[in-house]
Amino acid sequence: MQASAWRGGSSARPVYGIRVGRPNRDAHFDRAWSSIEVEMDGRWETFQLTPGFWNQCTEFRDRGSPRIREWLERHFTTDWPKGCPPKFRLEVLGGGRVRLRSDV
């Protein structure tokens, strides 16, 4: 599935995430999951799915940890024009596991 970068919070303390969008969320994520496992450059990371993920905020975030920010810095950028976030792929592996890929 195609996904994009997300950035929120203040400019002094930005929070980064991966936005999957409603159609992808509804097709590939299970409401019973409280977290997912994401393979990023060969390492597995666990991300909590907030209640907002099931409403309007269809991204998982790296609150308290720089994992997504570091991945974005390695493959893309953390500074993009408003409305033009980097796009990439999430490969669905099943059972609450996905692989983050830098190729679109």
Helices and strands as residue ranges (DSSP letters): E 2-9, E 14-19, H 22-28, E 35-40, E 43-48, G 51-54, E 59-61, H 67-75, E 87-94, E 97-101
